[in-house]
C-alpha cells in the first residue's frame, strides 16, 4: 500500500515537472520565432531604404548628364505636371494673357 502511494506521488511530480519544462521550452520557441520575424522585418526595411538611396542616386546622375537647357526644360515640365496632378490652375495673369 505504501509503495503504491509513493509511486503515485513520484509519478505525479514527474508529470508536473515534465509539463513545466514543456511550457518553458514553448516560450523559448515563441521568443526565437518573434526575434527572427523582427530581424526579417528590419532587414526588409533596410533593403527598401537602400533601394530608395540607389534610385535617388541614379536620378541625380541622370539629371547631371543633361545640358543646362535640357535641365531647365525638365524642371519646367516637372512643375507643370505636378500642378496638373494636383488639379491646380495656372497663375491667373498667365491664363488671362495666354496665346
DOGUVEX-490535 format. One record per atom (N, C-alpha, C, CB): z, x, y; residue number from 1; residue in one letter. Coordinates in Angstrom, 3 decimals, padded with zeros to 6 digits, m for minus. Each point is the difference from the previous one (the first is absolute). Glycine has a CB too. Layout:
REM residues N
<rec up="Z" east="X" north="Y" resi="NUM" resn="a"/>
...
This chain:
REM residues 99
<rec up="000.000" east="000.821" north="m001.185" resi="1" resn="x"/>
<rec up="000.000" east="m000.821" north="001.185" resi="1" resn="x"/>
<rec up="000.000" east="000.874" north="001.262" resi="1" resn="x"/>
<rec up="001.207" east="m001.812" north="m001.271" resi="1" resn="x"/>
<rec up="m000.314" east="002.812" north="001.282" resi="2" resn="x"/>
<rec up="000.052" east="000.897" north="001.151" resi="2" resn="x"/>
<rec up="m001.314" east="000.755" north="000.154" resi="2" resn="x"/>
<rec up="002.479" east="000.233" north="m000.293" resi="2" resn="x"/>
<rec up="m003.068" east="000.165" north="m000.823" resi="3" resn="x"/>
<rec up="m001.255" east="000.742" north="000.059" resi="3" resn="x"/>
<rec up="m001.099" east="m000.844" north="000.646" resi="3" resn="x"/>
<rec up="000.671" east="001.287" north="m002.053" resi="3" resn="x"/>
<rec up="m000.701" east="m002.570" north="001.719" resi="4" resn="x"/>
<rec up="m001.025" east="m000.882" north="000.580" resi="4" resn="x"/>
<rec up="000.199" east="m000.164" north="001.507" resi="4" resn="x"/>
<rec up="m000.168" east="m001.217" north="m002.193" resi="4" resn="x"/>
<rec up="001.396" east="001.121" north="002.615" resi="5" resn="x"/>
<rec up="000.294" east="m000.137" north="001.430" resi="5" resn="x"/>
<rec up="m000.389" east="001.276" north="000.730" resi="5" resn="x"/>
<rec up="001.889" east="m001.593" north="m000.500" resi="5" resn="x"/>
<rec up="m001.543" east="002.741" north="m000.054" resi="6" resn="x"/>
<rec up="m000.337" east="001.281" north="000.621" resi="6" resn="x"/>
<rec up="m001.520" east="000.164" north="000.049" resi="6" resn="x"/>
<rec up="002.172" east="001.015" north="m000.825" resi="6" resn="x"/>
<rec up="m002.859" east="m001.364" north="m000.261" resi="7" resn="x"/>
<rec up="m001.459" east="000.089" north="m000.020" resi="7" resn="x"/>
<rec up="m000.608" east="m000.924" north="001.068" resi="7" resn="x"/>
<rec up="000.063" east="000.560" north="m002.474" resi="7" resn="x"/>
<rec up="000.491" east="m001.751" north="002.596" resi="8" resn="x"/>
<rec up="m000.498" east="m000.962" north="000.996" resi="8" resn="x"/>
<rec up="000.178" east="000.523" north="001.416" resi="8" resn="x"/>
<rec up="000.540" east="m001.865" north="m001.563" resi="8" resn="x"/>
<rec up="000.636" east="002.456" north="001.837" resi="9" resn="x"/>
<rec up="000.266" east="000.549" north="001.329" resi="9" resn="x"/>
<rec up="m000.938" east="001.164" north="000.284" resi="9" resn="x"/>
<rec up="002.406" east="m000.713" north="m000.162" resi="9" resn="x"/>
<rec up="m002.580" east="001.616" north="m000.789" resi="10" resn="x"/>
<rec up="m000.885" east="001.147" north="000.175" resi="10" resn="x"/>
<rec up="m001.438" east="m000.487" north="000.219" resi="10" resn="x"/>
<rec up="001.517" east="001.436" north="m001.451" resi="10" resn="x"/>
<rec up="m001.957" east="m002.396" north="000.654" resi="11" resn="x"/>
<rec up="m001.338" east="m000.553" north="000.145" resi="11" resn="x"/>
<rec up="m000.186" east="m000.641" north="001.389" resi="11" resn="x"/>
<rec up="m000.080" east="m000.393" north="m002.499" resi="11" resn="x"/>
<rec up="001.103" east="m000.333" north="002.948" resi="12" resn="x"/>
<rec up="m000.059" east="m000.641" north="001.319" resi="12" resn="x"/>
<rec up="m000.148" east="001.047" north="001.107" resi="12" resn="x"/>
<rec up="001.413" east="m001.901" north="m000.866" resi="12" resn="x"/>
<rec up="m000.626" east="002.957" north="000.825" resi="13" resn="x"/>
<rec up="m000.083" east="001.051" north="001.023" resi="13" resn="x"/>
<rec up="m001.355" east="000.720" north="m000.026" resi="13" resn="x"/>
<rec up="002.484" east="000.298" north="m000.173" resi="13" resn="x"/>
<rec up="m003.003" east="m000.069" north="m001.012" resi="14" resn="x"/>
<rec up="m001.317" east="000.636" north="m000.095" resi="14" resn="x"/>
<rec up="m001.084" east="m000.884" north="000.621" resi="14" resn="x"/>
<rec up="000.743" east="001.186" north="m002.092" resi="14" resn="x"/>
<rec up="m000.636" east="m002.490" north="001.867" resi="15" resn="x"/>
<rec up="m000.978" east="m000.924" north="000.593" resi="15" resn="x"/>
<rec up="000.102" east="000.002" north="001.520" resi="15" resn="x"/>
<rec up="000.106" east="m001.429" north="m002.059" resi="15" resn="x"/>
<rec up="001.129" east="001.422" north="002.579" resi="16" resn="x"/>
<rec up="000.200" east="m000.001" north="001.455" resi="16" resn="x"/>
<rec up="m000.549" east="001.285" north="000.609" resi="16" resn="x"/>
<rec up="002.050" east="m001.445" north="m000.260" resi="16" resn="x"/>
<rec up="m001.781" east="002.573" north="m000.364" resi="17" resn="x"/>
<rec up="m000.484" east="001.284" north="000.511" resi="17" resn="x"/>
<rec up="m001.532" east="000.042" north="m000.035" resi="17" resn="x"/>
<rec up="002.125" east="001.131" north="m000.791" resi="17" resn="x"/>
<rec up="m002.723" east="m001.632" north="m000.273" resi="18" resn="x"/>
<rec up="m001.465" east="m000.004" north="m000.114" resi="18" resn="x"/>
<rec up="m000.618" east="m000.878" north="001.081" resi="18" resn="x"/>
<rec up="000.181" east="000.386" north="m002.479" resi="18" resn="x"/>
<rec up="000.416" east="m001.550" north="002.755" resi="19" resn="x"/>
<rec up="m000.519" east="m000.898" north="001.039" resi="19" resn="x"/>
<rec up="000.097" east="000.653" north="001.375" resi="19" resn="x"/>
<rec up="000.672" east="m001.990" north="m001.382" resi="19" resn="x"/>
<rec up="000.433" east="002.636" north="001.643" resi="20" resn="x"/>
<rec up="000.213" east="000.640" north="001.288" resi="20" resn="x"/>
<rec up="m000.997" east="001.138" north="000.205" resi="20" resn="x"/>
<rec up="002.434" east="m000.615" north="m000.098" resi="20" resn="x"/>
<rec up="m002.635" east="001.431" north="m000.905" resi="21" resn="x"/>
<rec up="m000.926" east="001.124" north="000.152" resi="21" resn="x"/>
<rec up="m001.434" east="m000.499" north="000.139" resi="21" resn="x"/>
<rec up="001.548" east="001.458" north="m001.336" resi="21" resn="x"/>
<rec up="m001.907" east="m002.535" north="000.674" resi="22" resn="x"/>
<rec up="m001.341" east="m000.557" north="000.118" resi="22" resn="x"/>
<rec up="m000.231" east="m000.525" north="001.417" resi="22" resn="x"/>
<rec up="000.018" east="m000.599" north="m002.453" resi="22" resn="x"/>
<rec up="000.976" east="m000.055" north="003.031" resi="23" resn="x"/>
<rec up="m000.132" east="m000.513" north="001.361" resi="23" resn="x"/>
<rec up="m000.155" east="001.150" north="000.985" resi="23" resn="x"/>
<rec up="001.370" east="m002.015" north="m000.610" resi="23" resn="x"/>
<rec up="m000.642" east="003.086" north="000.404" resi="24" resn="x"/>
<rec up="m000.106" east="001.142" north="000.906" resi="24" resn="x"/>
<rec up="m001.370" east="000.661" north="m000.111" resi="24" resn="x"/>
<rec up="002.474" east="000.360" north="m000.185" resi="24" resn="x"/>
<rec up="m002.995" east="m000.240" north="m001.017" resi="25" resn="x"/>
<rec up="m001.317" east="000.618" north="m000.155" resi="25" resn="x"/>
<rec up="m001.076" east="m000.892" north="000.622" resi="25" resn="x"/>
<rec up="000.767" east="001.151" north="m002.119" resi="25" resn="x"/>
<rec up="m000.591" east="m002.458" north="002.065" resi="26" resn="x"/>
<rec up="m000.960" east="m000.910" north="000.625" resi="26" resn="x"/>
<rec up="000.013" east="000.179" north="001.514" resi="26" resn="x"/>
<rec up="000.303" east="m001.646" north="m001.885" resi="26" resn="x"/>
<rec up="000.862" east="001.844" north="002.469" resi="27" resn="x"/>
<rec up="000.094" east="000.252" north="001.439" resi="27" resn="x"/>
<rec up="m000.716" east="001.295" north="000.367" resi="27" resn="x"/>
<rec up="002.189" east="m001.231" north="000.075" resi="27" resn="x"/>
<rec up="m002.055" east="002.243" north="m000.906" resi="28" resn="x"/>
<rec up="m000.678" east="001.273" north="000.260" resi="28" resn="x"/>
<rec up="m001.515" east="m000.190" north="m000.023" resi="28" resn="x"/>
<rec up="001.938" east="001.254" north="m001.015" resi="28" resn="x"/>
<rec up="m002.411" east="m002.004" north="000.045" resi="29" resn="x"/>
<rec up="m001.431" east="m000.249" north="m000.105" resi="29" resn="x"/>
<rec up="m000.487" east="m000.748" north="001.241" resi="29" resn="x"/>
<rec up="000.165" east="m000.056" north="m002.525" resi="29" resn="x"/>
<rec up="000.582" east="m000.948" north="002.964" resi="30" resn="x"/>
<rec up="m000.375" east="m000.761" north="001.198" resi="30" resn="x"/>
<rec up="m000.048" east="000.913" north="001.224" resi="30" resn="x"/>
<rec up="001.040" east="m002.073" north="m000.986" resi="30" resn="x"/>
<rec up="m000.065" east="002.963" north="001.098" resi="31" resn="x"/>
<rec up="000.031" east="000.922" north="001.138" resi="31" resn="x"/>
<rec up="m001.192" east="000.945" north="m000.026" resi="31" resn="x"/>
<rec up="002.496" east="m000.141" north="000.030" resi="31" resn="x"/>
<rec up="m002.829" east="000.662" north="m001.204" resi="32" resn="x"/>
<rec up="m001.133" east="000.922" north="m000.075" resi="32" resn="x"/>
<rec up="m001.313" east="m000.721" north="000.317" resi="32" resn="x"/>
<rec up="001.240" east="001.369" north="m001.713" resi="32" resn="x"/>
<rec up="m001.364" east="m002.602" north="001.244" resi="33" resn="x"/>
<rec up="m001.209" east="m000.777" north="000.306" resi="33" resn="x"/>
<rec up="m000.079" east="m000.260" north="001.500" resi="33" resn="x"/>
<rec up="000.067" east="m001.083" north="m002.285" resi="33" resn="x"/>
<rec up="001.062" east="000.759" north="002.871" resi="34" resn="x"/>
<rec up="000.052" east="m000.256" north="001.449" resi="34" resn="x"/>
<rec up="m000.365" east="001.253" north="000.789" resi="34" resn="x"/>
<rec up="001.768" east="m001.742" north="m000.375" resi="34" resn="x"/>
<rec up="m001.220" east="002.877" north="m000.026" resi="35" resn="x"/>
<rec up="m000.312" east="001.259" north="000.678" resi="35" resn="x"/>
<rec up="m001.479" east="000.329" north="m000.120" resi="35" resn="x"/>
<rec up="002.320" east="000.815" north="m000.455" resi="35" resn="x"/>
<rec up="m002.873" east="m001.034" north="m000.722" resi="36" resn="x"/>
<rec up="m001.414" east="000.303" north="m000.236" resi="36" resn="x"/>
<rec up="m000.896" east="m000.897" north="000.857" resi="36" resn="x"/>
<rec up="000.548" east="000.724" north="m002.353" resi="36" resn="x"/>
<rec up="m000.210" east="m002.001" north="002.445" resi="37" resn="x"/>
<rec up="m000.810" east="m000.907" north="000.814" resi="37" resn="x"/>
<rec up="000.103" east="000.370" north="001.479" resi="37" resn="x"/>
<rec up="000.338" east="m001.833" north="m001.696" resi="37" resn="x"/>
<rec up="000.840" east="002.233" north="002.144" resi="38" resn="x"/>
<rec up="000.153" east="000.456" north="001.385" resi="38" resn="x"/>
<rec up="m000.839" east="001.242" north="000.257" resi="38" resn="x"/>
<rec up="002.315" east="m000.955" north="000.058" resi="38" resn="x"/>
<rec up="m002.299" east="001.882" north="m001.007" resi="39" resn="x"/>
<rec up="m000.772" east="001.229" north="000.156" resi="39" resn="x"/>
<rec up="m001.500" east="m000.301" north="000.038" resi="39" resn="x"/>
<rec up="001.817" east="001.282" north="m001.180" resi="39" resn="x"/>
<rec up="m002.275" east="m002.186" north="000.333" resi="40" resn="x"/>
<rec up="m001.419" east="m000.378" north="m000.009" resi="40" resn="x"/>
<rec up="m000.394" east="m000.656" north="001.325" resi="40" resn="x"/>
<rec up="000.095" east="m000.302" north="m002.502" resi="40" resn="x"/>
<rec up="000.803" east="m000.519" north="003.022" resi="41" resn="x"/>
<rec up="m000.274" east="m000.666" north="001.282" resi="41" resn="x"/>
<rec up="m000.092" east="001.033" north="001.135" resi="41" resn="x"/>
<rec up="001.197" east="m002.082" north="m000.820" resi="41" resn="x"/>
<rec up="m000.298" east="003.054" north="000.815" resi="42" resn="x"/>
<rec up="m000.039" east="001.057" north="001.017" resi="42" resn="x"/>
<rec up="m001.291" east="000.810" north="m000.110" resi="42" resn="x"/>
<rec up="002.515" east="000.119" north="m000.029" resi="42" resn="x"/>
<rec up="m002.902" east="000.195" north="m001.201" resi="43" resn="x"/>
<rec up="m001.240" east="000.758" north="m000.208" resi="43" resn="x"/>
<rec up="m001.210" east="m000.779" north="000.506" resi="43" resn="x"/>
<rec up="001.030" east="001.119" north="m001.995" resi="43" resn="x"/>
<rec up="m001.048" east="m002.416" north="001.714" resi="44" resn="x"/>
<rec up="m001.110" east="m000.842" north="000.440" resi="44" resn="x"/>
<rec up="m000.073" east="m000.038" north="001.523" resi="44" resn="x"/>
<rec up="000.218" east="m001.386" north="m002.085" resi="44" resn="x"/>
<rec up="000.934" east="001.272" north="002.718" resi="45" resn="x"/>
<rec up="000.052" east="m000.019" north="001.467" resi="45" resn="x"/>
<rec up="m000.468" east="001.334" north="000.583" resi="45" resn="x"/>
<rec up="001.898" east="m001.649" north="m000.100" resi="45" resn="x"/>
<rec up="m001.487" east="002.741" north="m000.528" resi="46" resn="x"/>
<rec up="m000.422" east="001.330" north="000.470" resi="46" resn="x"/>
<rec up="m001.509" east="000.175" north="m000.134" resi="46" resn="x"/>
<rec up="002.237" east="000.933" north="m000.653" resi="46" resn="x"/>
<rec up="m002.811" east="m001.424" north="m000.437" resi="47" resn="x"/>
<rec up="m001.449" east="000.083" north="m000.191" resi="47" resn="x"/>
<rec up="m000.736" east="m000.796" north="001.068" resi="47" resn="x"/>
<rec up="000.347" east="000.290" north="m002.462" resi="47" resn="x"/>
<rec up="000.162" east="m001.484" north="002.771" resi="48" resn="x"/>
<rec up="m000.628" east="m000.819" north="001.041" resi="48" resn="x"/>
<rec up="000.047" east="000.707" north="001.348" resi="48" resn="x"/>
<rec up="000.643" east="m002.076" north="m001.250" resi="48" resn="x"/>
<rec up="000.498" east="002.669" north="001.546" resi="49" resn="x"/>
<rec up="000.162" east="000.710" north="001.268" resi="49" resn="x"/>
<rec up="m000.965" east="001.183" north="000.084" resi="49" resn="x"/>
<rec up="002.418" east="m000.699" north="000.079" resi="49" resn="x"/>
<rec up="m002.528" east="001.439" north="m001.170" resi="50" resn="x"/>
<rec up="m000.910" east="001.144" north="m000.038" resi="50" resn="x"/>
<rec up="m001.450" east="m000.450" north="000.153" resi="50" resn="x"/>
<rec up="001.626" east="001.232" north="m001.463" resi="50" resn="x"/>
<rec up="m001.972" east="m002.334" north="000.826" resi="51" resn="x"/>
<rec up="m001.370" east="m000.524" north="000.102" resi="51" resn="x"/>
<rec up="m000.312" east="m000.407" north="001.438" resi="51" resn="x"/>
<rec up="000.118" east="m000.798" north="m002.387" resi="51" resn="x"/>
<rec up="000.859" east="000.168" north="003.061" resi="52" resn="x"/>
<rec up="m000.190" east="m000.386" north="001.406" resi="52" resn="x"/>
<rec up="m000.221" east="001.235" north="000.871" resi="52" resn="x"/>
<rec up="001.441" east="m002.038" north="m000.356" resi="52" resn="x"/>
<rec up="m000.658" east="003.094" north="000.108" resi="53" resn="x"/>
<rec up="m000.148" east="001.236" north="000.775" resi="53" resn="x"/>
<rec up="m001.387" east="000.604" north="m000.200" resi="53" resn="x"/>
<rec up="002.469" east="000.416" north="m000.196" resi="53" resn="x"/>
<rec up="m002.926" east="m000.368" north="m001.046" resi="54" resn="x"/>
<rec up="m001.314" east="000.562" north="m000.280" resi="54" resn="x"/>
<rec up="m001.102" east="m000.826" north="000.647" resi="54" resn="x"/>
<rec up="000.875" east="000.917" north="m002.149" resi="54" resn="x"/>
<rec up="m000.743" east="m002.232" north="002.099" resi="55" resn="x"/>
<rec up="m001.003" east="m000.874" north="000.606" resi="55" resn="x"/>
<rec up="m000.056" east="000.216" north="001.507" resi="55" resn="x"/>
<rec up="000.361" east="m001.690" north="m001.823" resi="55" resn="x"/>
<rec up="000.799" east="001.811" north="002.441" resi="56" resn="x"/>
<rec up="000.052" east="000.232" north="001.446" resi="56" resn="x"/>
<rec up="m000.614" east="001.359" north="000.357" resi="56" resn="x"/>
<rec up="002.073" east="m001.432" north="000.148" resi="56" resn="x"/>
<rec up="m001.794" east="002.437" north="m000.954" resi="57" resn="x"/>
<rec up="m000.572" east="001.327" north="000.247" resi="57" resn="x"/>
<rec up="m001.525" east="m000.034" north="m000.122" resi="57" resn="x"/>
<rec up="002.113" east="001.066" north="m000.861" resi="57" resn="x"/>
<rec up="m002.627" east="m001.791" north="m000.132" resi="58" resn="x"/>
<rec up="m001.447" east="m000.129" north="m000.166" resi="58" resn="x"/>
<rec up="m000.619" east="m000.723" north="001.192" resi="58" resn="x"/>
<rec up="000.291" east="m000.023" north="m002.494" resi="58" resn="x"/>
<rec up="000.391" east="m001.018" north="002.966" resi="59" resn="x"/>
<rec up="m000.500" east="m000.764" north="001.143" resi="59" resn="x"/>
<rec up="m000.073" east="000.883" north="001.249" resi="59" resn="x"/>
<rec up="000.971" east="m002.110" north="m000.987" resi="59" resn="x"/>
<rec up="000.076" east="002.889" north="001.211" resi="60" resn="x"/>
<rec up="000.005" east="000.894" north="001.165" resi="60" resn="x"/>
<rec up="m001.105" east="001.050" north="m000.104" resi="60" resn="x"/>
<rec up="002.473" east="m000.360" north="000.245" resi="60" resn="x"/>
<rec up="m002.665" east="000.901" north="m001.443" resi="61" resn="x"/>
<rec up="m001.047" east="000.999" north="m000.190" resi="61" resn="x"/>
<rec up="m001.374" east="m000.613" north="000.255" resi="61" resn="x"/>
<rec up="001.441" east="001.203" north="m001.674" resi="61" resn="x"/>
<rec up="m001.636" east="m002.438" north="001.255" resi="62" resn="x"/>
<rec up="m001.276" east="m000.678" north="000.219" resi="62" resn="x"/>
<rec up="m000.267" east="m000.191" north="001.490" resi="62" resn="x"/>
<rec up="000.252" east="m001.164" north="m002.206" resi="62" resn="x"/>
<rec up="000.772" east="000.758" north="002.933" resi="63" resn="x"/>
<rec up="m000.161" east="m000.221" north="001.437" resi="63" resn="x"/>
<rec up="m000.267" east="001.320" north="000.720" resi="63" resn="x"/>
<rec up="001.516" east="m002.003" north="m000.134" resi="63" resn="x"/>
<rec up="m000.830" east="003.066" north="m000.246" resi="64" resn="x"/>
<rec up="m000.172" east="001.299" north="000.659" resi="64" resn="x"/>
<rec up="m001.389" east="000.594" north="m000.235" resi="64" resn="x"/>
<rec up="002.448" east="000.379" north="m000.256" resi="64" resn="x"/>
<rec up="m003.108" east="m000.760" north="m000.823" resi="65" resn="x"/>
<rec up="m001.340" east="000.513" north="m000.280" resi="65" resn="x"/>
<rec up="m001.051" east="m000.613" north="000.930" resi="65" resn="x"/>
<rec up="000.680" east="000.339" north="m002.385" resi="65" resn="x"/>
<rec up="m000.381" east="m001.499" north="002.969" resi="66" resn="x"/>
<rec up="m000.976" east="m000.691" north="000.840" resi="66" resn="x"/>
<rec up="m000.102" east="000.665" north="001.371" resi="66" resn="x"/>
<rec up="000.481" east="m002.147" north="m001.217" resi="66" resn="x"/>
<rec up="m001.621" east="001.917" north="001.881" resi="67" resn="x"/>
<rec up="m000.170" east="000.513" north="001.357" resi="67" resn="x"/>
<rec up="000.821" east="m000.834" north="000.966" resi="67" resn="x"/>
<rec up="m002.309" east="000.833" north="m000.555" resi="67" resn="x"/>
<rec up="002.423" east="m000.369" north="001.780" resi="68" resn="x"/>
<rec up="000.810" east="m000.687" north="001.008" resi="68" resn="x"/>
<rec up="m000.533" east="m001.413" north="000.268" resi="68" resn="x"/>
<rec up="000.560" east="002.228" north="001.041" resi="68" resn="x"/>
<rec up="m001.878" east="m002.361" north="m000.922" resi="69" resn="x"/>
<rec up="m000.606" east="m001.309" north="000.278" resi="69" resn="x"/>
<rec up="000.251" east="m000.974" north="m001.148" resi="69" resn="x"/>
<rec up="m001.764" east="001.122" north="001.392" resi="69" resn="x"/>
<rec up="001.668" east="m000.621" north="m002.598" resi="70" resn="x"/>
<rec up="000.226" east="m000.861" north="m001.168" resi="70" resn="x"/>
<rec up="001.469" east="m000.424" north="m000.061" resi="70" resn="x"/>
<rec up="m001.876" east="001.155" north="m001.251" resi="70" resn="x"/>
<rec up="002.763" east="m000.225" north="001.593" resi="71" resn="x"/>
<rec up="001.429" east="m000.340" north="000.015" resi="71" resn="x"/>
<rec up="000.279" east="m001.123" north="000.992" resi="71" resn="x"/>
<rec up="000.569" east="002.362" north="m000.639" resi="71" resn="x"/>
<rec up="m001.177" east="m002.264" north="001.826" resi="72" resn="x"/>
<rec up="000.186" east="m001.047" north="001.002" resi="72" resn="x"/>
<rec up="m000.517" east="m001.336" north="m000.513" resi="72" resn="x"/>
<rec up="m000.192" east="001.709" north="001.819" resi="72" resn="x"/>
<rec up="m000.991" east="m001.686" north="m002.431" resi="73" resn="x"/>
<rec up="m000.590" east="m001.229" north="m000.516" resi="73" resn="x"/>
<rec up="000.868" east="m000.598" north="m001.110" resi="73" resn="x"/>
<rec up="m002.288" east="000.867" north="000.590" resi="73" resn="x"/>
<rec up="002.815" east="m000.004" north="m001.458" resi="74" resn="x"/>
<rec up="000.867" east="m000.467" north="m001.082" resi="74" resn="x"/>
<rec up="001.271" east="m000.639" north="000.567" resi="74" resn="x"/>
<rec up="m000.908" east="001.808" north="m001.512" resi="74" resn="x"/>
<rec up="001.474" east="m001.183" north="002.531" resi="75" resn="x"/>
<rec up="001.207" east="m000.513" north="000.620" resi="75" resn="x"/>
<rec up="m000.264" east="m001.366" north="000.631" resi="75" resn="x"/>
<rec up="000.788" east="002.353" north="000.420" resi="75" resn="x"/>
<rec up="m001.913" east="m002.473" north="000.284" resi="76" resn="x"/>
<rec up="m000.371" east="m001.257" north="000.647" resi="76" resn="x"/>
<rec up="m000.205" east="m001.104" north="m001.049" resi="76" resn="x"/>
<rec up="m001.079" east="001.290" north="001.894" resi="76" resn="x"/>
<rec up="000.393" east="m000.958" north="m002.966" resi="77" resn="x"/>
<rec up="m000.249" east="m000.969" north="m001.064" resi="77" resn="x"/>
<rec up="001.299" east="m000.411" north="m000.684" resi="77" resn="x"/>
<rec up="m002.273" east="000.989" north="m000.344" resi="77" resn="x"/>
<rec up="003.168" east="m000.012" north="000.137" resi="78" resn="x"/>
<rec up="001.281" east="m000.301" north="m000.635" resi="78" resn="x"/>
<rec up="000.813" east="m000.963" north="000.846" resi="78" resn="x"/>
<rec up="m000.020" east="002.245" north="m001.085" resi="78" resn="x"/>
<rec up="000.041" east="m002.022" north="002.396" resi="79" resn="x"/>
<rec up="000.726" east="m000.900" north="000.895" resi="79" resn="x"/>
<rec up="m000.600" east="m001.402" north="m000.010" resi="79" resn="x"/>
<rec up="000.601" east="001.956" north="001.433" resi="79" resn="x"/>
<rec up="m001.934" east="m002.016" north="m001.388" resi="80" resn="x"/>
<rec up="m000.686" east="m001.281" north="000.015" resi="80" resn="x"/>
<rec up="000.264" east="m000.774" north="m001.297" resi="80" resn="x"/>
<rec up="m001.771" east="000.981" north="001.501" resi="80" resn="x"/>
<rec up="001.717" east="m000.278" north="m002.626" resi="81" resn="x"/>
<rec up="000.241" east="m000.670" north="m001.278" resi="81" resn="x"/>
<rec up="001.452" east="m000.464" north="m000.111" resi="81" resn="x"/>
<rec up="m001.798" east="001.400" north="m001.056" resi="81" resn="x"/>
<rec up="002.727" east="m000.610" north="001.592" resi="82" resn="x"/>
<rec up="001.410" east="m000.406" north="m000.016" resi="82" resn="x"/>
<rec up="000.195" east="m001.262" north="000.828" resi="82" resn="x"/>
<rec up="000.708" east="002.396" north="m000.293" resi="82" resn="x"/>
<rec up="m001.351" east="m002.439" north="001.450" resi="83" resn="x"/>
<rec up="000.103" east="m001.176" north="000.865" resi="83" resn="x"/>
<rec up="m000.587" east="m001.226" north="m000.714" resi="83" resn="x"/>
<rec up="m000.144" east="001.473" north="002.069" resi="83" resn="x"/>
<rec up="m001.006" east="m001.303" north="m002.729" resi="84" resn="x"/>
<rec up="m000.622" east="m001.114" north="m000.719" resi="84" resn="x"/>
<rec up="000.870" east="m000.459" north="m001.167" resi="84" resn="x"/>
<rec up="m002.259" east="000.862" north="000.659" resi="84" resn="x"/>
<rec up="002.871" east="000.074" north="m001.338" resi="85" resn="x"/>
<rec up="000.858" east="m000.362" north="m001.127" resi="85" resn="x"/>
<rec up="001.262" east="m000.716" north="000.458" resi="85" resn="x"/>
<rec up="m000.890" east="001.956" north="m001.253" resi="85" resn="x"/>
<rec up="001.365" east="m001.628" north="002.453" resi="86" resn="x"/>
<rec up="001.187" east="m000.655" north="000.550" resi="86" resn="x"/>
<rec up="m000.344" east="m001.301" north="000.726" resi="86" resn="x"/>
<rec up="001.065" east="002.244" north="000.225" resi="86" resn="x"/>
<rec up="m002.361" east="m002.591" north="m000.183" resi="87" resn="x"/>
<rec up="m000.487" east="m001.210" north="000.676" resi="87" resn="x"/>
<rec up="000.351" east="m000.007" north="001.478" resi="87" resn="x"/>
<rec up="000.221" east="m001.234" north="m002.143" resi="87" resn="x"/>
<rec up="m000.374" east="002.372" north="002.782" resi="88" resn="x"/>
<rec up="000.242" east="000.091" north="001.441" resi="88" resn="x"/>
<rec up="m001.335" east="000.045" north="000.728" resi="88" resn="x"/>
<rec up="002.193" east="001.207" north="m000.381" resi="88" resn="x"/>
<rec up="m002.206" east="m001.798" north="001.554" resi="89" resn="x"/>
<rec up="m001.216" east="000.013" north="000.805" resi="89" resn="x"/>
<rec up="m000.086" east="001.302" north="000.793" resi="89" resn="x"/>
<rec up="000.046" east="m002.520" north="000.156" resi="89" resn="x"/>
<rec up="m001.237" east="002.781" north="000.360" resi="90" resn="x"/>
<rec up="m000.180" east="001.167" north="000.853" resi="90" resn="x"/>
<rec up="000.680" east="m000.250" north="001.339" resi="90" resn="x"/>
<rec up="m002.183" east="000.570" north="m001.144" resi="90" resn="x"/>
<rec up="002.307" east="000.492" north="001.904" resi="91" resn="x"/>
<rec up="000.576" east="m000.094" north="001.339" resi="91" resn="x"/>
<rec up="m000.824" east="m000.996" north="000.820" resi="91" resn="x"/>
<rec up="000.866" east="002.398" north="m000.124" resi="91" resn="x"/>
<rec up="m000.184" east="m003.249" north="000.918" resi="92" resn="x"/>
<rec up="m000.701" east="m001.110" north="000.657" resi="92" resn="x"/>
<rec up="m001.103" east="000.461" north="000.945" resi="92" resn="x"/>
<rec up="002.090" east="m001.305" north="m000.181" resi="92" resn="x"/>
<rec up="m001.919" east="002.444" north="000.833" resi="93" resn="x"/>
<rec up="m001.034" east="000.507" north="000.915" resi="93" resn="x"/>
<rec up="m001.246" east="000.391" north="m000.798" resi="93" resn="x"/>
<rec up="001.777" east="000.830" north="001.617" resi="93" resn="x"/>
<rec up="m001.550" east="m000.233" north="m002.780" resi="94" resn="x"/>
<rec up="m001.128" east="000.378" north="m000.859" resi="94" resn="x"/>
<rec up="m000.759" east="m001.236" north="m000.443" resi="94" resn="x"/>
<rec up="001.246" east="002.030" north="m000.784" resi="94" resn="x"/>
<rec up="m000.520" east="m003.093" north="000.451" resi="95" resn="x"/>
<rec up="m000.660" east="m001.222" north="m000.439" resi="95" resn="x"/>
<rec up="m000.805" east="m000.641" north="001.126" resi="95" resn="x"/>
<rec up="001.832" east="m000.345" north="m001.657" resi="95" resn="x"/>
<rec up="m001.325" east="000.432" north="002.891" resi="96" resn="x"/>
<rec up="m000.684" east="m000.625" north="001.123" resi="96" resn="x"/>
<rec up="m001.321" east="000.701" north="000.299" resi="96" resn="x"/>
<rec up="002.214" east="m000.690" north="000.937" resi="96" resn="x"/>
<rec up="m002.227" east="002.034" north="m001.001" resi="97" resn="x"/>
<rec up="m001.166" east="000.760" north="000.396" resi="97" resn="x"/>
<rec up="m000.780" east="000.571" north="m001.183" resi="97" resn="x"/>
<rec up="001.195" east="000.536" north="002.091" resi="97" resn="x"/>
<rec up="m001.148" east="m001.233" north="m003.205" resi="98" resn="x"/>
<rec up="m000.735" east="000.430" north="m001.177" resi="98" resn="x"/>
<rec up="m001.494" east="m000.166" north="000.226" resi="98" resn="x"/>
<rec up="001.941" east="m000.622" north="m001.460" resi="98" resn="x"/>
<rec up="m002.762" east="001.436" north="000.852" resi="99" resn="x"/>
<rec up="m001.442" east="m000.104" north="000.141" resi="99" resn="x"/>
<rec up="m000.527" east="m001.232" north="m000.663" resi="99" resn="x"/>
<rec up="m000.148" east="002.441" north="000.098" resi="99" resn="x"/>
